[in-house]
Amino acid sequence: MSESLYLYTACKLLTLADAMAACRTVLKRAETYALLYAAQDCYLAKVGADSQLYRMQLDARGQPYRETIDPAGIYEARLFHAEAELRWLHRHQGQGDAVLLTTTETLKVWVQTPEAEAVTGHIEQRYLLWGEGTGAPVGTGWSQLSTARIGAYLAPIGGIAPHGRVQLTAMEYLKTYSHGNVGVFEERLTGLQKAREEPADG
């Protein structure tokens, strides 16, 4: 049985807020994480039930509070869960390119017929985030990670024990090129998880 990756591409430049609104139904299917790039920062966030981007922060007393993120301050965004990823890249005066990657063909997002890429196979990928868990209480569904190089920050995943690690998960999609060569043509972010224990050497 053949498999395809579908790319729903906006036909015009959109603000990040408009791109999120167009994909609201898809983003609400599961807990949605966000990898956001701003002028002075790169950080992980979530899409709330109110469809707003937010992250947890600590105040001067070390108490956690929810900070709503203004999409206008973002120049690149990747919003993702297990089924889909929305990508947005700023181009001009707050507007940018938007594309939704998913294995679902029947969505009504921007175009009636998405671009379909035939998939030869796929590989589950995992990337360790910087830092180890500190065990500090930072709010339900969040954990604090810390490393000497970059300091402490909050990640949108709960239950990370002291010295625990977090992985960013992704799916690499393979396709067959000319002369029978097979290679990775696209990668879709899928979520966050507690790092798996690797077997000890020997």
PyMOL commands that set and color helices and strands:
alter all, ss='L'
color gray80, all
select helices_A, chain A and resi 16-22+24-27+71-73+178-180
alter helices_A, ss='H'
color red, helices_A
select strands_A, chain A and resi 3-9+32-38+42-47+53-58+64-68+74-80+84-92+95-102+115-119+121-128+132-133+143-147+151-155+166-176+182-194
alter strands_A, ss='S'
color yellow, strands_A
deselect
rebuild
show_as cartoon
